[in-house]
Amino acid sequence: MPLYVKALGRVPPLQIVAHRVVWASAVLAVLVVATRQVGWLTLVRRRPGLLWTLGLSAAALSVNWLVYIWAVGQGRVVDASLGYFINPLLSVVLGVVVLKERLRSVQWIAVGVAALGVLWLSLLAGELPWIGLTVAASFGVYGLLRKTAPIDALGGLTLETLLLLPVALGYVVYSAFGAGGAFAGGGSTRTLLLLAAGPVTALPLLAFGAGARRIPLALVGILQYVAPTLQLLLGIAAFGEVLPKRKLFGFALIWLAVLLYSAEVLVTRARSAVDSDA
């Protein structure tokens, strides 16, 4: 995603978000027609309260996109990647507080170490690492809402984008007639990149939504470390961002928390497998 956002150059973040919604809606509509998965329409008629849940999840997702894209455009990929390192552990906390999932002692230690990492980064900067925390909180809330919403991945994401579509489409049309409009007026390459926002947006979220419904929220969190690691490496190696040693210490605490939690989950699963075979 950082490479994609960078390739769009100076397209304003709000325009990128709007295009993501518009073209993701188009891709999802094609998938719905092709797969004939329309059972969610009946579900919505029977449970209108579901629209409120998906409206909130759509809003959380929009905040996540906007802050992340803005951060990449401002040359703060490293700060944005922090959010996706924090997010899995925040998902763990949400699972405990809201869904009453239980943590073992090592898992609590991991959460505490991560909190120390965030505190260190806050003291170092003289303020909370608001980019990382906003990215983490918005996607954590999104994951929680999608886990509790009784709807499949395709239907849920389709409804989310449809709820956002009127505003997004209106903004795209408005921008097209203004001096800052990026679509069509920005050249064929930029136009194709904006069109690509459809599959770039829809496919990963479909995979996430499908997984979030099938496994514990705490485990959802553990499966999300590859992307932020790649983002961090891109920020340093490809975009020339600097990670000072003092700041690296805060990241190291969060990585230690990730390692502790992941190791505990793996050991517990291995023991369970041995016990079941015995």
Backbone bond lengths (Angstrom), bond angles and torsions (degrees), N, CA, C in turn:
res aa  C-N    CA-C-N  psi(-1)  N-CA   C-N-CA  omega(-1)  CA-C   N-CA-C  phi
1 M - - - 1.461 - - 1.538 113.04 -
2 P 1.346 120.33 -40.27 1.472 118.18 176.81 1.522 112.61 -58.60
3 L 1.330 117.40 -40.46 1.467 120.62 178.89 1.520 110.54 -63.42
4 Y 1.331 116.11 -39.66 1.465 120.78 179.37 1.526 110.40 -64.35
5 V 1.322 116.96 -47.02 1.467 120.59 -179.38 1.523 110.68 -64.31
6 K 1.325 117.05 -42.37 1.465 120.63 178.67 1.523 111.01 -62.12
7 A 1.332 116.70 -37.20 1.467 120.50 -179.00 1.524 111.84 -65.19
8 L 1.329 116.79 -24.59 1.463 120.50 179.35 1.528 112.32 -77.55
9 G 1.316 116.09 -6.35 1.464 119.53 174.82 1.512 112.77 66.06
10 R 1.336 115.40 -125.08 1.463 119.90 -173.46 1.524 113.95 -96.95
11 V 1.316 117.36 23.90 1.466 119.40 175.06 1.528 108.20 -65.08
12 P 1.338 119.11 126.81 1.467 121.33 -178.61 1.528 111.77 -58.25
13 P 1.330 117.95 142.35 1.465 121.11 -178.52 1.524 113.68 -53.73
14 L 1.334 117.40 -40.74 1.458 119.98 -178.45 1.524 111.37 -63.94
15 Q 1.334 116.98 -35.94 1.459 119.59 176.52 1.525 111.38 -66.95
16 I 1.329 116.77 -39.63 1.466 119.56 178.51 1.523 110.33 -62.20
17 V 1.328 116.83 -44.26 1.464 120.71 178.54 1.523 110.59 -60.95
18 A 1.330 116.82 -44.67 1.464 120.58 179.83 1.523 111.15 -60.93
19 H 1.328 117.21 -43.49 1.467 120.33 178.28 1.527 111.31 -65.82
20 R 1.308 117.35 -36.31 1.465 119.88 177.06 1.521 110.32 -59.57
21 V 1.326 116.86 -43.51 1.462 120.77 -179.89 1.524 110.52 -65.75
22 V 1.326 117.16 -47.58 1.470 121.37 -176.04 1.521 111.28 -61.72
23 W 1.327 117.10 -51.30 1.463 119.33 -174.24 1.518 112.15 -79.05
24 A 1.326 117.93 -26.27 1.466 119.57 172.24 1.526 109.82 -66.59
25 S 1.337 117.13 -37.95 1.465 120.96 176.80 1.521 110.71 -59.78
26 A 1.334 116.39 -41.76 1.464 120.58 179.61 1.528 111.05 -64.44
27 V 1.323 116.62 -45.46 1.468 120.59 179.39 1.523 110.83 -62.24
28 L 1.320 116.70 -43.64 1.460 120.84 -179.03 1.521 111.65 -66.74
29 A 1.329 117.32 -37.00 1.465 120.43 177.08 1.525 110.50 -61.09
30 V 1.319 116.60 -42.43 1.469 120.86 177.86 1.530 110.31 -62.41
31 L 1.336 116.68 -43.35 1.462 120.53 179.79 1.524 111.62 -64.16
32 V 1.330 116.79 -40.36 1.468 120.60 179.11 1.523 110.31 -62.50
33 V 1.328 117.00 -44.89 1.467 120.99 179.42 1.526 110.61 -65.92
34 A 1.333 116.52 -43.06 1.465 120.62 -176.46 1.528 112.01 -66.92
35 T 1.331 116.60 -38.33 1.468 120.37 -177.00 1.529 112.89 -94.17
36 R 1.326 116.36 -11.80 1.468 122.43 -179.08 1.529 111.81 58.36
37 Q 1.304 115.97 32.69 1.462 120.61 176.84 1.528 109.07 -90.09
38 V 1.315 115.22 86.28 1.467 120.61 -177.04 1.531 111.96 -118.32
39 G 1.323 116.45 11.83 1.459 119.46 -179.99 1.517 112.92 -61.64
40 W 1.323 116.90 -24.93 1.463 120.52 -179.13 1.522 112.19 -66.20
41 L 1.346 117.25 -23.18 1.466 119.64 177.06 1.528 110.55 -64.34
42 T 1.333 115.77 -43.34 1.466 120.11 177.07 1.521 110.61 -65.46
43 L 1.327 116.12 -39.64 1.464 120.70 179.70 1.524 111.28 -60.80
44 V 1.315 116.95 -41.31 1.463 120.85 -179.67 1.522 110.89 -66.70
45 R 1.326 116.65 -38.66 1.475 119.53 178.28 1.528 110.86 -64.57
46 R 1.324 116.12 -36.27 1.457 119.64 -178.86 1.530 112.34 -79.31
47 R 1.334 115.84 -29.71 1.466 120.39 -176.98 1.523 109.32 -129.08
48 P 1.325 117.28 76.06 1.469 119.98 -177.42 1.525 113.56 -61.14
49 G 1.332 116.97 -22.94 1.462 119.78 177.68 1.518 112.49 -63.03
50 L 1.336 115.98 -19.49 1.458 120.36 178.62 1.525 111.36 -62.20
51 L 1.333 115.81 -30.93 1.469 119.51 178.78 1.522 111.42 -63.59
52 W 1.335 116.75 -34.73 1.461 119.47 178.01 1.529 110.56 -66.35
53 T 1.331 115.73 -43.25 1.467 119.41 178.82 1.516 111.10 -61.12
54 L 1.330 116.26 -46.86 1.461 119.99 -178.74 1.529 111.59 -71.95
55 G 1.322 116.78 -27.95 1.461 119.05 174.30 1.523 111.16 -64.56
56 L 1.344 115.53 -40.98 1.468 119.94 177.36 1.525 111.38 -67.43
57 S 1.335 116.30 -41.00 1.469 118.68 179.25 1.524 110.77 -66.52
58 A 1.330 116.85 -36.44 1.469 120.21 177.00 1.527 110.79 -64.50
59 A 1.333 116.45 -39.92 1.467 119.94 178.24 1.526 110.85 -64.97
60 A 1.339 116.91 -42.47 1.468 120.49 178.35 1.521 111.01 -62.09
61 L 1.324 116.04 -40.62 1.461 120.47 179.75 1.524 111.14 -65.77
62 S 1.325 116.62 -39.18 1.465 120.67 179.04 1.525 111.28 -62.92
63 V 1.335 115.99 -43.24 1.467 120.19 177.52 1.526 110.12 -60.96
64 N 1.328 116.28 -43.61 1.460 120.99 179.34 1.525 111.46 -59.23
65 W 1.317 116.68 -48.66 1.466 121.33 179.51 1.525 111.19 -60.01
66 L 1.323 115.46 -48.01 1.464 120.01 -173.49 1.529 111.54 -63.71
67 V 1.326 116.54 -47.23 1.466 119.79 -178.67 1.526 110.55 -66.44
68 Y 1.327 116.61 -41.94 1.461 119.61 -178.74 1.529 111.33 -64.57
69 I 1.318 116.87 -46.70 1.469 120.51 -179.25 1.524 110.43 -64.30
70 W 1.325 116.62 -40.75 1.472 119.57 176.98 1.523 110.47 -60.30
71 A 1.341 116.74 -44.73 1.462 120.91 -178.23 1.525 111.33 -61.87
72 V 1.325 117.26 -42.79 1.468 120.56 178.61 1.522 110.10 -62.49
73 G 1.327 116.29 -43.60 1.461 120.24 179.47 1.512 113.28 -64.16
74 Q 1.336 116.72 -27.36 1.463 121.54 179.63 1.528 112.73 -89.43
75 G 1.329 116.62 7.23 1.457 119.73 -179.28 1.515 113.76 72.69
76 R 1.336 116.21 33.26 1.467 120.61 -178.50 1.528 110.18 -123.16
77 V 1.330 114.87 47.69 1.460 120.94 179.26 1.527 110.67 -62.74
78 V 1.328 116.90 -39.21 1.469 120.94 179.82 1.524 110.47 -61.27
79 D 1.336 117.20 -44.32 1.467 120.55 178.58 1.525 111.09 -63.90
80 A 1.335 116.65 -39.18 1.461 120.08 179.20 1.523 111.01 -67.52
81 S 1.334 116.61 -38.38 1.465 119.51 179.87 1.524 111.03 -63.54
82 L 1.340 116.70 -30.69 1.464 120.45 177.02 1.525 110.54 -55.67
83 G 1.341 116.34 -38.89 1.456 120.26 -179.42 1.508 112.78 -59.22
84 Y 1.327 116.87 -38.83 1.458 120.08 -178.57 1.523 112.31 -80.62
85 F 1.339 117.41 -15.63 1.460 119.54 168.78 1.525 110.28 -77.71
86 I 1.337 116.55 -38.62 1.466 120.81 179.90 1.524 110.97 -72.41
87 N 1.324 117.24 -35.69 1.460 121.92 -172.54 1.526 114.80 -52.44
88 P 1.339 119.60 -46.79 1.462 117.97 -179.45 1.523 113.33 -58.27
89 L 1.332 117.13 -40.93 1.460 119.43 179.20 1.526 111.21 -71.75
90 L 1.332 116.68 -31.77 1.459 119.66 174.11 1.528 110.00 -66.25
91 S 1.338 116.77 -36.73 1.464 120.60 175.72 1.523 110.60 -61.57
92 V 1.324 116.10 -37.28 1.462 120.88 176.38 1.526 110.17 -60.43
93 V 1.326 116.50 -47.28 1.465 121.20 -179.14 1.528 110.55 -63.64
94 L 1.324 117.17 -42.86 1.465 120.49 177.75 1.523 110.80 -62.65
95 G 1.326 116.14 -38.42 1.458 119.69 177.51 1.517 111.85 -61.67
96 V 1.328 116.50 -37.64 1.466 121.18 179.29 1.523 110.96 -72.07
97 V 1.326 116.63 -47.94 1.465 121.27 -173.20 1.526 111.83 -72.46
98 V 1.321 116.55 -45.37 1.465 120.35 -172.46 1.526 112.32 -93.34
99 L 1.329 116.71 -45.64 1.462 120.55 -174.73 1.525 113.09 -96.01
100 K 1.329 116.30 0.12 1.470 122.38 177.92 1.528 112.36 61.07
101 E 1.322 116.95 29.15 1.457 120.10 172.50 1.528 108.47 -71.07
102 R 1.326 116.53 148.97 1.465 120.60 -175.11 1.528 110.94 -104.40
103 L 1.332 114.33 142.57 1.460 120.64 176.39 1.521 109.83 -110.53
104 R 1.323 114.92 146.67 1.454 120.37 173.33 1.528 109.06 -88.14
105 S 1.333 116.56 170.81 1.467 121.07 -171.10 1.526 112.72 -59.24
106 V 1.325 118.11 -43.32 1.465 120.59 -179.44 1.527 110.59 -64.79
107 Q 1.317 116.33 -34.92 1.464 119.94 178.45 1.526 110.79 -65.84
108 W 1.326 116.79 -39.68 1.468 119.72 176.21 1.525 110.87 -63.97
109 I 1.323 116.53 -39.24 1.469 120.11 177.27 1.525 110.01 -61.08
110 A 1.337 116.85 -41.78 1.465 121.08 179.34 1.522 111.10 -60.80
111 V 1.328 116.36 -43.36 1.465 120.24 178.55 1.528 110.06 -62.67
112 G 1.336 116.71 -41.20 1.459 120.43 178.97 1.519 112.96 -64.41
113 V 1.331 117.16 -40.71 1.468 121.12 178.41 1.525 110.31 -64.12
114 A 1.331 116.59 -40.83 1.467 119.96 177.54 1.523 110.91 -62.58
115 A 1.332 116.12 -40.20 1.466 119.90 178.06 1.527 110.90 -62.62
116 L 1.330 117.04 -37.55 1.467 120.62 176.26 1.527 111.03 -63.91
117 G 1.335 116.05 -37.92 1.461 119.76 177.56 1.513 112.03 -62.62
118 V 1.322 116.11 -43.58 1.468 120.58 178.22 1.527 110.10 -64.75
119 L 1.346 116.48 -41.01 1.467 120.62 178.90 1.530 110.68 -62.29
120 W 1.323 117.42 -42.72 1.465 121.55 178.87 1.525 110.66 -60.83
121 L 1.327 116.84 -46.49 1.462 120.27 179.96 1.525 111.00 -63.72
122 S 1.331 116.03 -34.43 1.464 120.20 178.95 1.525 110.77 -67.24
123 L 1.333 116.61 -46.03 1.464 120.61 179.65 1.525 110.95 -64.34
124 L 1.320 116.10 -36.91 1.460 121.05 -178.60 1.525 111.20 -65.81
125 A 1.331 115.76 -40.82 1.462 120.15 -177.18 1.523 112.44 -87.27
126 G 1.319 117.12 -13.11 1.453 120.16 -176.26 1.512 112.43 78.31
127 E 1.313 116.37 7.96 1.462 122.47 177.93 1.521 108.42 -159.19
128 L 1.318 115.97 164.10 1.457 119.37 175.99 1.527 109.81 -63.25
129 P 1.340 117.87 144.00 1.472 120.04 174.48 1.529 109.25 -71.60
130 W 1.345 114.98 76.27 1.460 120.35 -166.69 1.528 112.91 -64.85
131 I 1.313 117.95 -30.82 1.468 118.85 178.79 1.526 109.73 -63.79
132 G 1.336 115.84 -52.58 1.456 119.63 -179.66 1.515 112.63 -62.25
133 L 1.336 116.88 -42.41 1.462 120.08 -178.84 1.522 111.90 -67.34
134 T 1.335 117.48 -38.07 1.467 120.05 178.76 1.518 110.97 -67.61
135 V 1.329 116.45 -43.34 1.467 120.37 176.97 1.529 110.23 -60.33
136 A 1.339 116.30 -44.86 1.463 120.61 -178.75 1.523 111.77 -66.24
137 A 1.328 116.75 -47.35 1.464 120.52 -176.33 1.519 111.74 -65.80
138 S 1.326 117.37 -43.35 1.463 120.19 -177.73 1.526 111.23 -64.62
139 F 1.336 117.21 -42.61 1.462 118.40 -179.67 1.525 111.42 -76.67
140 G 1.339 117.12 -29.00 1.452 119.77 174.78 1.520 111.80 -64.54
141 V 1.330 116.48 -44.26 1.467 121.00 176.89 1.522 110.15 -64.33
142 Y 1.327 116.40 -40.06 1.470 120.00 177.61 1.534 110.54 -59.28
143 G 1.326 116.85 -46.98 1.457 120.10 179.71 1.517 112.33 -62.18
144 L 1.330 116.99 -39.60 1.457 121.32 178.86 1.525 110.85 -63.75
145 L 1.328 116.88 -47.39 1.462 120.58 -178.84 1.524 111.37 -64.37
146 R 1.337 117.07 -39.36 1.458 119.38 179.62 1.522 111.67 -69.55
147 K 1.320 116.61 -30.64 1.462 119.52 177.94 1.517 111.22 -68.78
148 T 1.330 116.34 -37.70 1.462 120.21 -176.27 1.525 112.87 -86.44
149 A 1.329 118.44 -14.45 1.467 121.15 -179.45 1.530 109.81 -80.38
150 P 1.333 118.10 123.42 1.468 121.11 -176.86 1.530 112.17 -80.41
151 I 1.310 116.36 65.84 1.458 120.71 -177.98 1.525 108.32 -148.19
152 D 1.334 116.33 147.42 1.460 119.95 -177.79 1.529 110.87 -71.26
153 A 1.329 115.30 168.23 1.467 120.90 -173.94 1.522 112.00 -61.06
154 L 1.339 117.36 -47.02 1.464 120.40 -177.24 1.520 111.41 -65.88
155 G 1.327 117.02 -46.66 1.455 119.99 179.78 1.516 112.38 -63.79
156 G 1.338 116.65 -41.55 1.458 120.20 -179.32 1.514 112.58 -64.54
157 L 1.334 116.67 -46.78 1.461 119.72 -178.89 1.526 111.14 -68.53
158 T 1.328 116.49 -35.53 1.467 119.48 177.14 1.524 110.67 -61.83
159 L 1.324 116.29 -45.51 1.464 119.64 179.10 1.526 111.53 -64.91
160 E 1.320 116.76 -40.13 1.471 119.93 178.88 1.526 111.18 -59.42
161 T 1.318 116.25 -47.42 1.465 118.77 -178.95 1.525 111.43 -69.40
162 L 1.327 117.33 -34.29 1.469 119.54 177.87 1.528 111.23 -66.15
163 L 1.328 116.47 -36.22 1.463 119.67 177.68 1.526 111.55 -65.83
164 L 1.336 116.22 -32.93 1.465 120.73 179.33 1.523 112.76 -86.69
165 L 1.334 116.58 -17.43 1.464 120.84 -170.62 1.528 114.83 -58.76
166 P 1.335 120.73 -45.23 1.474 118.64 -177.79 1.526 113.14 -56.00
167 V 1.333 116.33 -45.80 1.465 119.74 -179.95 1.524 110.47 -68.50
168 A 1.334 116.61 -44.16 1.470 120.55 -177.79 1.523 111.41 -64.11
169 L 1.320 116.82 -45.80 1.462 120.36 -179.43 1.525 110.82 -65.30
170 G 1.331 115.91 -41.33 1.460 119.33 177.27 1.518 111.86 -59.97
171 Y 1.340 116.35 -39.66 1.467 119.73 -179.95 1.526 111.44 -70.06
172 V 1.336 117.09 -38.30 1.468 120.45 177.90 1.521 110.49 -62.65
173 V 1.331 116.46 -44.75 1.472 120.39 179.38 1.522 110.29 -65.01
174 Y 1.327 116.47 -44.24 1.463 120.64 178.82 1.529 110.86 -59.48
175 S 1.334 116.14 -44.77 1.467 120.47 -179.06 1.520 111.78 -66.14
176 A 1.332 116.64 -32.57 1.465 120.59 -177.94 1.524 111.71 -62.73
177 F 1.332 116.85 -27.38 1.463 120.37 -179.07 1.530 112.34 -96.75
178 G 1.340 115.34 1.92 1.460 119.15 179.20 1.512 111.06 -104.94
179 A 1.303 115.10 173.38 1.465 120.11 -177.93 1.518 111.85 -69.80
180 G 1.327 116.81 -23.37 1.463 119.20 -177.03 1.506 114.07 -95.21
181 G 1.346 118.05 8.25 1.454 120.83 -178.92 1.514 111.81 -64.55
182 A 1.348 116.79 128.08 1.466 120.66 -175.72 1.516 112.22 -94.97
183 F 1.336 117.58 -24.28 1.460 120.42 -173.89 1.523 110.44 -78.73
184 A 1.315 116.71 135.98 1.466 124.52 179.50 1.524 112.02 67.87
185 G 1.332 117.60 -46.37 1.457 119.47 -178.27 1.517 113.91 -77.56
186 G 1.334 117.45 -6.39 1.459 120.56 -177.63 1.510 114.09 -99.64
187 G 1.342 117.95 10.87 1.454 120.32 -179.51 1.517 111.50 97.06
188 S 1.340 115.86 161.40 1.461 120.90 -175.16 1.528 112.37 -65.37
189 T 1.324 117.41 -37.88 1.470 119.98 -178.95 1.519 111.28 -63.29
190 R 1.328 116.27 -46.20 1.461 119.74 179.81 1.524 110.59 -65.79
191 T 1.331 117.21 -38.61 1.462 120.49 178.47 1.523 110.69 -61.11
192 L 1.328 116.77 -45.01 1.465 120.91 179.33 1.526 111.07 -64.43
193 L 1.321 116.33 -38.51 1.462 119.68 178.13 1.526 111.23 -63.85
194 L 1.320 117.02 -40.58 1.464 120.03 178.48 1.523 111.04 -67.39
195 L 1.337 117.16 -38.19 1.463 120.30 175.90 1.529 110.75 -63.74
196 A 1.332 115.49 -35.37 1.469 120.17 179.70 1.521 112.17 -67.08
197 A 1.332 116.87 -12.87 1.465 120.05 177.99 1.521 111.33 -59.02
198 G 1.339 117.37 -25.19 1.461 120.84 179.29 1.516 112.31 -60.29
199 P 1.344 117.92 -67.01 1.470 118.59 178.95 1.519 113.89 -64.99
200 V 1.335 117.43 -34.61 1.470 120.54 179.40 1.527 110.37 -60.38
201 T 1.332 116.47 -33.34 1.462 121.37 -179.56 1.518 112.23 -85.92
202 A 1.330 116.62 -48.38 1.460 121.12 -169.31 1.525 113.68 -71.00
203 L 1.321 117.54 -45.75 1.461 119.85 -171.49 1.534 113.62 -64.66
204 P 1.350 119.74 -47.16 1.472 118.01 177.39 1.529 113.28 -63.20
205 L 1.336 116.97 -37.31 1.463 119.40 -178.94 1.524 111.74 -70.93
206 L 1.336 117.39 -32.75 1.464 120.17 174.65 1.525 110.03 -62.83
207 A 1.315 115.90 -43.26 1.463 119.91 178.55 1.526 110.66 -63.71
208 F 1.347 116.54 -42.49 1.464 120.40 179.23 1.526 110.93 -64.13
209 G 1.340 116.27 -45.75 1.457 120.03 -178.57 1.516 112.35 -62.51
210 A 1.331 116.89 -39.09 1.460 120.84 178.93 1.524 110.55 -65.78
211 G 1.326 116.65 -41.63 1.459 120.33 -179.64 1.516 112.70 -69.75
212 A 1.329 116.74 -39.35 1.465 121.06 -176.78 1.522 112.42 -63.10
213 R 1.333 116.91 -27.96 1.459 120.54 -179.56 1.526 112.23 -80.48
214 R 1.334 117.57 -17.64 1.454 120.79 -170.42 1.529 114.69 -104.30
215 I 1.319 117.46 -18.88 1.460 119.57 -175.41 1.524 109.94 -129.15
216 P 1.348 118.05 159.90 1.465 120.67 179.26 1.526 111.49 -57.35
217 L 1.326 115.52 146.05 1.461 119.41 -178.27 1.528 110.66 -59.54
218 A 1.325 116.88 -35.48 1.461 119.48 178.64 1.525 111.09 -60.92
219 L 1.337 116.94 -38.42 1.459 120.05 179.82 1.521 111.37 -75.20
220 V 1.337 116.67 -30.65 1.468 119.80 174.27 1.523 109.30 -53.76
221 G 1.339 115.06 -42.69 1.455 119.41 -178.31 1.516 113.52 -61.53
222 I 1.324 117.08 -37.52 1.454 120.43 -174.25 1.528 111.53 -71.50
223 L 1.307 117.81 -19.32 1.464 120.98 -175.27 1.526 113.02 -91.14
224 Q 1.321 116.81 15.44 1.462 119.16 -171.00 1.533 114.66 -118.46
225 Y 1.317 116.93 29.44 1.463 118.35 -173.82 1.519 115.33 -99.01
226 V 1.315 118.01 -18.28 1.467 120.07 -178.10 1.526 110.56 -64.38
227 A 1.338 116.55 -47.99 1.472 120.63 -176.82 1.532 112.88 -59.53
228 P 1.350 119.72 -50.85 1.468 117.52 -179.12 1.522 113.18 -65.78
229 T 1.330 117.05 -30.03 1.464 119.30 176.67 1.524 110.24 -63.94
230 L 1.335 115.95 -45.43 1.463 119.98 177.97 1.527 110.95 -63.62
231 Q 1.335 116.31 -39.14 1.465 119.98 179.25 1.526 110.90 -63.75
232 L 1.319 116.00 -42.36 1.464 120.24 179.09 1.529 110.73 -62.27
233 L 1.329 116.40 -45.52 1.462 120.56 179.61 1.524 111.42 -64.22
234 L 1.338 116.38 -38.88 1.465 120.01 177.28 1.524 110.91 -63.61
235 G 1.337 115.39 -43.75 1.461 119.30 -179.40 1.516 112.20 -58.02
236 I 1.334 115.96 -39.50 1.467 120.17 -177.64 1.525 111.65 -82.92
237 A 1.345 116.58 -49.49 1.465 120.62 -172.18 1.524 113.20 -80.91
238 A 1.339 116.58 -41.57 1.466 119.33 -174.22 1.523 112.91 -92.26
239 F 1.334 117.08 -35.14 1.462 119.99 -173.78 1.524 113.40 -106.45
240 G 1.325 116.86 0.71 1.458 120.45 173.79 1.511 115.56 70.26
241 E 1.343 118.02 21.22 1.461 119.60 177.18 1.533 109.90 -74.72
242 V 1.314 115.35 154.34 1.465 121.15 -175.74 1.527 109.64 -108.68
243 L 1.327 115.70 137.01 1.460 121.31 174.47 1.531 107.69 -116.76
244 P 1.350 117.70 93.17 1.470 120.96 -177.55 1.527 111.66 -58.73
245 K 1.335 115.61 156.12 1.461 120.28 -176.64 1.519 112.01 -60.53
246 R 1.328 117.11 -39.74 1.467 119.41 -179.55 1.526 110.80 -65.50
247 K 1.323 116.07 -38.41 1.462 120.17 177.47 1.527 110.29 -71.33
248 L 1.321 115.93 -34.72 1.461 121.01 178.90 1.525 111.00 -59.86
249 F 1.351 116.67 -32.99 1.464 120.23 178.93 1.530 110.62 -61.38
250 G 1.331 116.80 -41.95 1.459 120.15 177.68 1.518 111.88 -63.50
251 F 1.337 116.49 -43.09 1.462 120.53 176.13 1.528 110.17 -61.61
252 A 1.349 115.93 -39.94 1.467 120.03 -178.15 1.529 111.25 -62.15
253 L 1.328 117.32 -38.10 1.463 120.38 176.76 1.525 110.92 -62.38
254 I 1.324 116.41 -41.22 1.464 120.23 179.70 1.527 110.28 -68.34
255 W 1.337 117.11 -39.98 1.470 119.70 176.45 1.525 111.11 -63.94
256 L 1.336 116.59 -38.16 1.463 120.21 176.82 1.525 110.46 -61.54
257 A 1.334 116.20 -41.16 1.463 120.39 177.84 1.523 110.81 -61.68
258 V 1.319 115.92 -42.84 1.466 121.08 178.02 1.528 110.15 -60.65
259 L 1.333 115.82 -45.00 1.465 120.75 -179.11 1.524 111.15 -63.38
260 L 1.333 116.85 -44.69 1.460 120.94 179.09 1.522 111.37 -59.71
261 Y 1.324 115.53 -48.15 1.463 119.36 -176.62 1.522 110.65 -65.35
262 S 1.333 116.42 -46.11 1.463 120.53 -177.89 1.524 111.02 -63.24
263 A 1.343 116.62 -43.12 1.463 120.36 179.92 1.524 110.77 -63.12
264 E 1.333 116.54 -40.44 1.463 120.25 -179.80 1.526 110.83 -63.59
265 V 1.333 116.40 -42.02 1.466 120.52 179.33 1.527 110.37 -63.36
266 L 1.329 116.47 -44.64 1.466 120.58 -179.04 1.528 111.56 -64.14
267 V 1.335 117.00 -43.47 1.463 120.53 179.73 1.525 110.79 -64.14
268 T 1.335 116.53 -43.52 1.464 120.56 -179.81 1.521 111.12 -63.18
269 R 1.330 116.59 -41.86 1.467 120.03 178.57 1.528 111.01 -65.23
270 A 1.332 116.53 -39.75 1.464 119.88 179.47 1.528 110.75 -64.07
271 R 1.338 116.30 -42.41 1.462 119.80 178.25 1.524 111.56 -64.07
272 S 1.329 116.29 -39.91 1.466 120.20 179.44 1.519 110.73 -63.68
273 A 1.344 115.55 -39.47 1.463 119.96 179.42 1.525 110.81 -64.88
274 V 1.351 116.28 -40.66 1.464 120.42 178.75 1.524 110.49 -65.31
275 D 1.341 116.58 -43.24 1.465 120.75 -179.72 1.522 111.63 -63.67
276 S 1.336 117.06 -38.54 1.462 120.34 -178.85 1.523 111.89 -70.44
277 D 1.348 116.19 -28.33 1.465 119.96 179.22 1.526 112.15 -81.70
278 A 1.350 114.57 -19.18 1.473 118.36 -175.94 1.533 111.41 -73.69
